[in-house]
């Protein structure tokens, strides 16, 4: 089964509510509109997002790589798909979007949860920069809330100026500022602080939390200078854990890990077996060229399984048209 067929089969097995949400009339109207505006095919991308093969966050990278779109256009398409197709119909609503009060409450009372939850942190990061751009005074207010946050971050007390104090977010930041001053700092200063008297004996998971807190403090208080060397698409206030997900044998590949080849070209590549060199004493027989499967024939067969108005039909038809255009004229 070729790559497109695998993805469509996985999409077919999704609950009907999800398939109807991303492939229904309203969703298709949004997809058609965006395709007309930007001159790109989006149906298969929507299928890939729905089955988890491409994340919404990475969909702009997919578009830039496949269609060589400008980052601004790719980001606009991603945001439109998020708002009009996925966020409204499929995904949980981001509690921080269009809610400055939720952002303030998170920094004041729910920061430990943000530091512990990648999902919550990602939602916060997605909303915070728009909020900062809309309200010039918000950054100062969030800094005040951060420095006065009384949530307990670690287990044991801190020693500050000879006194034992509670291990709150506020007190950890006071200790860091006392050691390093109130200017923008680098990773070396952070590493040195994590070996200071209060931090060096922390348990690994606690040291990680303190490190995240201090990075958050740097990202927020010194923004935009703190992120000036970071691509805009990678901006974050709450530091996220960077993990590499290894796929098991047989799992569908992440299309962003592929080289710049079409699914059909990847099928042809995978059908060619490595040649093992034989001893010089033996004369190796001349290998006959392998006949590669015809992806167009397979796609046209798959096309007949779906109704002309469906998202699956549209995705296959777009790939057929693309392959026909790219095929050399006989």
LUMGUTOR-758546 format. One record per residue (C-alpha): residue in three letters; x, y, z. Coordinates in pm, 1 decimal, always signed. Example, Ala and Ser with C-alpha at 12.3 -4.5 7.8 and 13.67 -1.06 7.14 Angstrom:
# residues 2
residuo_px_py_pz
ALA_+1230.0_-450.0_+780.0
SER_+1367.0_-106.0_+714.0
This chain:
# residues 330
residuo_px_py_pz
UNK_+0.0_+0.0_+0.0
UNK_+151.1_+334.4_-105.7
UNK_+192.9_+634.0_+121.2
UNK_-118.4_+823.4_+14.5
UNK_-332.2_+511.0_+40.6
UNK_-196.3_+444.9_+392.1
UNK_-284.7_+795.9_+502.0
UNK_-633.3_+780.0_+351.2
UNK_-697.5_+442.9_+514.7
UNK_-592.9_+588.3_+849.5
UNK_-824.7_+884.5_+786.3
UNK_-1108.7_+643.6_+696.8
UNK_-1073.9_+476.3_+1036.2
UNK_-1120.7_+803.3_+1227.3
UNK_-1452.2_+858.3_+1408.8
UNK_-1724.6_+989.6_+1179.2
UNK_-1754.5_+1309.9_+1382.5
UNK_-1391.3_+1397.6_+1309.9
UNK_-1412.3_+1310.1_+939.8
UNK_-1728.0_+1515.3_+902.0
UNK_-1572.6_+1807.3_+1088.5
UNK_-1265.8_+1843.0_+864.4
UNK_-1425.2_+1715.1_+543.9
UNK_-1773.2_+1861.7_+569.8
UNK_-1923.3_+2142.3_+364.0
UNK_-1808.4_+2428.9_+587.7
UNK_-1451.3_+2297.2_+618.3
UNK_-1423.5_+2234.8_+243.3
UNK_-1546.1_+2587.7_+173.0
UNK_-1255.3_+2722.4_+382.4
UNK_-1009.3_+2489.2_+208.0
UNK_-1130.5_+2592.7_-142.0
UNK_-1104.5_+2961.0_-47.7
UNK_-746.1_+2926.6_+79.4
UNK_-640.6_+2721.3_-222.1
UNK_-773.1_+2992.5_-452.6
UNK_-603.5_+3270.5_-257.3
UNK_-258.8_+3111.5_-231.4
UNK_-248.9_+2876.5_-532.2
UNK_-167.1_+2563.6_-331.6
UNK_-338.3_+2227.4_-273.2
UNK_-444.7_+2179.3_+87.9
UNK_-675.6_+1875.7_+93.4
UNK_-404.4_+1617.8_+155.2
UNK_-245.4_+1841.6_+418.6
UNK_-579.7_+1852.1_+603.9
UNK_-589.6_+1471.8_+593.1
UNK_-232.3_+1455.4_+728.9
UNK_-318.3_+1691.2_+1015.1
UNK_-635.8_+1499.0_+1098.3
UNK_-448.0_+1167.3_+1131.4
UNK_-160.2_+1322.5_+1326.6
UNK_+94.5_+1279.1_+1048.2
UNK_+165.3_+1654.7_+1043.5
UNK_+98.3_+1874.1_+1346.5
UNK_-85.2_+2203.2_+1310.1
UNK_+224.7_+2371.8_+1449.7
UNK_+441.2_+2221.1_+1171.5
UNK_+190.4_+2273.6_+889.9
UNK_+351.9_+2605.0_+793.4
UNK_+689.6_+2427.2_+757.2
UNK_+520.1_+2166.6_+537.2
UNK_+375.8_+2438.8_+313.9
UNK_+706.5_+2627.7_+287.0
UNK_+891.5_+2307.5_+200.0
UNK_+639.8_+2167.0_-48.8
UNK_+532.2_+2488.5_-223.3
UNK_+820.4_+2723.3_-140.5
UNK_+576.4_+2967.3_+14.1
UNK_+696.6_+3269.8_+203.8
UNK_+688.5_+3216.2_+579.8
UNK_+424.2_+3487.1_+620.3
UNK_+187.2_+3320.5_+369.2
UNK_+243.5_+2973.3_+516.2
UNK_+173.7_+3104.7_+866.1
UNK_-143.7_+3278.9_+746.6
UNK_-271.6_+2952.3_+597.6
UNK_-187.0_+2763.5_+917.1
UNK_-369.3_+3018.7_+1129.7
UNK_-673.6_+3015.6_+902.6
UNK_-692.9_+2635.0_+905.8
UNK_-654.6_+2642.1_+1282.8
UNK_-932.2_+2895.9_+1334.0
UNK_-1178.7_+2785.6_+1068.8
UNK_-1130.5_+2408.1_+1047.5
UNK_-945.0_+2252.1_+1339.6
UNK_-977.6_+2475.2_+1645.3
UNK_-1352.5_+2531.3_+1599.8
UNK_-1441.5_+2177.4_+1501.6
UNK_-1185.7_+1942.5_+1647.4
UNK_-940.8_+2074.8_+1896.9
UNK_-988.8_+2203.4_+2252.1
UNK_-1015.2_+2581.3_+2265.1
UNK_-697.6_+2758.2_+2374.4
UNK_-802.2_+2925.8_+2703.0
UNK_-545.7_+3205.6_+2660.8
UNK_-647.9_+3322.9_+2312.4
UNK_-826.9_+3657.6_+2333.3
UNK_-820.7_+3640.6_+2715.4
UNK_-570.7_+3870.1_+2885.5
UNK_-728.3_+3785.2_+3221.6
UNK_-648.6_+3414.5_+3170.0
UNK_-288.2_+3502.9_+3084.3
UNK_-255.0_+3715.1_+3398.7
UNK_-413.7_+3448.4_+3618.4
UNK_-176.1_+3186.0_+3480.6
UNK_+132.0_+3393.6_+3561.6
UNK_-1.8_+3489.1_+3904.4
UNK_-148.2_+3158.5_+4027.4
UNK_-98.5_+2870.3_+3781.9
UNK_+261.6_+2891.7_+3673.8
UNK_+369.1_+2557.4_+3820.6
UNK_+109.9_+2387.9_+3601.1
UNK_+242.9_+2571.4_+3295.5
UNK_+597.5_+2460.5_+3375.1
UNK_+480.2_+2100.2_+3411.9
UNK_+241.6_+2074.0_+3116.8
UNK_+368.2_+2097.1_+2759.6
UNK_+11.0_+2129.9_+2629.8
UNK_-75.4_+2421.0_+2860.0
UNK_+263.6_+2584.3_+2796.6
UNK_+217.7_+2557.9_+2420.8
UNK_-128.6_+2717.1_+2444.8
UNK_+17.0_+3000.2_+2652.9
UNK_+303.1_+3057.6_+2408.0
UNK_+60.8_+3061.1_+2116.4
UNK_-139.1_+3345.6_+2270.9
UNK_+109.6_+3556.9_+2464.5
UNK_+286.4_+3742.0_+2182.5
UNK_-38.0_+3863.6_+2026.8
UNK_-146.3_+3986.1_+2369.6
UNK_+185.3_+4165.3_+2428.0
UNK_+162.8_+4335.6_+2089.5
UNK_-192.4_+4455.1_+2162.7
UNK_-119.1_+4595.7_+2510.3
UNK_+207.2_+4777.9_+2570.5
UNK_+159.0_+4774.6_+2949.8
UNK_+94.8_+4399.7_+2975.2
UNK_+460.5_+4298.6_+2989.4
UNK_+523.7_+4514.6_+3296.1
UNK_+210.3_+4380.3_+3464.7
UNK_+310.3_+4017.8_+3396.7
UNK_+660.2_+4084.4_+3532.0
UNK_+505.0_+4215.8_+3854.9
UNK_+277.3_+3911.6_+3885.2
UNK_+567.8_+3676.7_+3819.1
UNK_+795.0_+3831.4_+4079.3
UNK_+516.7_+3812.2_+4339.9
UNK_+397.5_+3458.1_+4261.3
UNK_+367.8_+3263.1_+4588.6
UNK_+324.4_+2915.4_+4441.0
UNK_+559.4_+2661.0_+4596.4
UNK_+809.3_+2543.0_+4334.7
UNK_+1032.2_+2299.6_+4525.6
UNK_+1017.8_+2097.1_+4848.4
UNK_+1282.4_+2236.1_+5084.7
UNK_+1324.2_+2588.9_+5214.3
UNK_+1570.0_+2841.1_+5069.3
UNK_+1835.2_+3033.0_+5258.0
UNK_+1834.1_+3401.0_+5164.3
UNK_+2048.5_+3652.5_+5352.2
UNK_+2088.0_+3405.9_+5636.8
UNK_+1715.2_+3343.0_+5677.0
UNK_+1513.4_+3032.8_+5590.3
UNK_+1231.7_+3120.9_+5349.5
UNK_+960.3_+2932.7_+5160.9
UNK_+1064.5_+2783.5_+4822.8
UNK_+813.3_+2990.3_+4624.5
UNK_+850.9_+3113.0_+4268.5
UNK_+894.0_+3464.7_+4403.8
UNK_+1173.4_+3363.7_+4642.4
UNK_+1359.3_+3155.8_+4385.0
UNK_+1363.7_+3457.0_+4152.3
UNK_+1478.4_+3685.7_+4435.4
UNK_+1765.4_+3445.9_+4504.8
UNK_+1861.5_+3431.1_+4137.5
UNK_+1854.9_+3811.6_+4101.9
UNK_+2060.3_+3849.0_+4420.8
UNK_+2325.6_+3617.5_+4271.3
UNK_+2319.5_+3744.1_+3911.4
UNK_+2180.6_+4095.1_+3914.4
UNK_+1884.0_+4223.8_+3716.5
UNK_+2041.0_+4242.1_+3368.6
UNK_+1987.8_+4005.2_+3075.1
UNK_+2191.9_+3688.3_+3130.9
UNK_+2314.3_+3394.2_+2923.3
UNK_+2317.4_+3014.9_+2959.1
UNK_+2653.0_+3022.9_+3138.9
UNK_+2507.9_+3240.7_+3415.4
UNK_+2211.1_+3003.6_+3443.2
UNK_+2439.1_+2699.2_+3468.5
UNK_+2645.7_+2868.1_+3737.6
UNK_+2334.3_+2951.5_+3937.2
UNK_+2212.4_+2590.4_+3921.1
UNK_+2532.9_+2501.9_+4109.7
UNK_+2480.6_+2773.2_+4372.6
UNK_+2417.8_+2692.9_+4739.1
UNK_+2038.5_+2684.3_+4715.0
UNK_+2013.5_+2500.2_+4381.5
UNK_+2300.3_+2253.2_+4376.0
UNK_+2137.2_+1992.4_+4604.5
UNK_+1796.3_+1994.7_+4438.4
UNK_+1653.3_+1673.1_+4305.4
UNK_+1688.2_+1649.5_+3921.9
UNK_+1320.6_+1718.3_+3858.4
UNK_+1329.6_+2020.4_+4092.4
UNK_+1644.0_+2157.3_+3930.1
UNK_+1470.0_+2126.1_+3594.8
UNK_+1174.6_+2328.5_+3725.5
UNK_+1402.7_+2601.6_+3860.1
UNK_+1586.0_+2612.8_+3526.8
UNK_+1255.5_+2648.3_+3339.1
UNK_+1142.2_+2922.7_+3575.0
UNK_+1457.4_+3125.5_+3522.6
UNK_+1435.8_+3086.8_+3144.9
UNK_+1072.9_+3197.9_+3161.0
UNK_+1183.0_+3502.7_+3363.3
UNK_+1446.3_+3585.7_+3101.4
UNK_+1212.7_+3532.3_+2804.6
UNK_+937.1_+3749.2_+2951.6
UNK_+1114.0_+4028.4_+3137.4
UNK_+1376.4_+4096.6_+2870.0
UNK_+1152.7_+4042.7_+2565.2
UNK_+1210.0_+4117.9_+2277.8
UNK_+1587.7_+4131.9_+2334.0
UNK_+1581.0_+3785.4_+2494.8
UNK_+1449.3_+3628.8_+2170.0
UNK_+1617.3_+3847.7_+1910.6
UNK_+1835.5_+3562.5_+1777.6
UNK_+1547.5_+3310.8_+1768.3
UNK_+1329.1_+3264.2_+1455.4
UNK_+982.3_+3406.8_+1517.1
UNK_+817.9_+3067.1_+1465.7
UNK_+1026.3_+2931.1_+1758.7
UNK_+948.6_+3209.4_+2004.7
UNK_+834.8_+3093.8_+2346.9
UNK_+791.2_+3247.0_+2690.2
UNK_+732.4_+2918.7_+2872.9
UNK_+1027.1_+2691.5_+2780.2
UNK_+908.9_+2368.4_+2616.4
UNK_+1073.7_+2030.0_+2643.0
UNK_+1228.1_+1934.9_+2309.5
UNK_+1171.2_+1565.8_+2249.8
UNK_+1246.6_+1341.0_+1954.3
UNK_+971.2_+1092.2_+1876.5
UNK_+1097.8_+766.5_+1728.8
UNK_+852.1_+588.0_+1503.4
UNK_+807.6_+213.8_+1525.2
UNK_+868.0_-5.7_+1217.0
UNK_+563.4_-0.2_+993.4
UNK_+433.5_+334.0_+1114.2
UNK_+348.8_+598.6_+857.3
UNK_+639.2_+836.7_+804.9
UNK_+629.9_+1200.6_+900.1
UNK_+625.5_+1379.7_+565.2
UNK_+848.2_+1658.2_+698.7
UNK_+1124.4_+1401.1_+756.1
UNK_+1124.1_+1304.1_+387.7
UNK_+1356.7_+1443.9_+126.3
UNK_+1207.0_+1667.8_-139.9
UNK_+1050.2_+1376.1_-324.2
UNK_+691.9_+1286.0_-395.6
UNK_+525.7_+980.0_-237.0
UNK_+551.1_+810.2_-575.8
UNK_+926.8_+870.1_-593.7
UNK_+967.5_+730.8_-243.6
UNK_+781.5_+415.0_-348.1
UNK_+1021.6_+369.3_-637.9
UNK_+1322.4_+424.6_-411.1
UNK_+1199.4_+172.1_-156.8
UNK_+1152.6_-92.8_-427.2
UNK_+1523.8_-92.3_-518.5
UNK_+1719.4_-342.9_-310.5
UNK_+2085.5_-281.8_-218.0
UNK_+2337.1_-464.6_-437.0
UNK_+2578.8_-688.6_-242.1
UNK_+2923.7_-710.8_-399.2
UNK_+3031.3_-1065.8_-494.5
UNK_+3387.3_-1207.5_-489.0
UNK_+3598.2_-1128.4_-795.1
UNK_+3626.2_-1498.6_-878.6
UNK_+3257.9_-1507.6_-960.1
UNK_+3104.6_-1322.5_-1246.1
UNK_+2796.7_-1150.7_-1123.4
UNK_+2496.3_-1185.5_-1351.7
UNK_+2371.0_-868.3_-1510.8
UNK_+2077.7_-751.9_-1305.3
UNK_+1757.6_-683.4_-1489.4
UNK_+1605.4_-345.8_-1416.9
UNK_+1321.0_-356.7_-1166.3
UNK_+985.7_-247.5_-1294.3
UNK_+857.7_+27.6_-1069.0
UNK_+488.3_+42.3_-983.5
UNK_+290.7_+305.7_-1166.4
UNK_+169.1_+547.5_-898.6
UNK_-82.5_+709.0_-1132.3
UNK_-259.4_+377.2_-1191.5
UNK_-274.2_+309.0_-817.0
UNK_-404.0_+656.5_-739.3
UNK_-669.6_+637.1_-1010.7
UNK_-787.9_+305.7_-865.9
UNK_-809.2_+462.2_-519.3
UNK_-997.9_+760.5_-661.0
UNK_-1295.7_+542.0_-751.8
UNK_-1346.4_+448.7_-384.8
UNK_-1457.0_+800.0_-286.6
UNK_-1735.9_+1037.1_-380.1
UNK_-1639.0_+1338.4_-596.5
UNK_-1736.4_+1583.1_-321.4
UNK_-1527.4_+1423.3_-45.1
UNK_-1200.9_+1546.4_+106.0
UNK_-1034.9_+1212.7_+19.8
UNK_-1136.9_+1236.8_-348.6
UNK_-1004.7_+1591.1_-367.0
UNK_-671.7_+1493.7_-205.9
UNK_-615.8_+1204.9_-449.1
UNK_-723.9_+1411.4_-750.8
UNK_-479.1_+1686.7_-661.1
UNK_-193.3_+1434.1_-636.8
UNK_-290.7_+1278.3_-973.8
UNK_-291.5_+1622.1_-1137.5
UNK_+44.6_+1704.8_-980.2
UNK_+204.2_+1382.4_-1103.8
UNK_+64.7_+1429.5_-1454.7
UNK_+206.2_+1782.0_-1470.5
UNK_+548.8_+1668.7_-1345.9
UNK_+568.8_+1362.1_-1574.8
UNK_+795.9_+1409.0_-1879.7
UNK_+606.5_+1443.2_-2207.5
UNK_+641.3_+1137.8_-2430.1
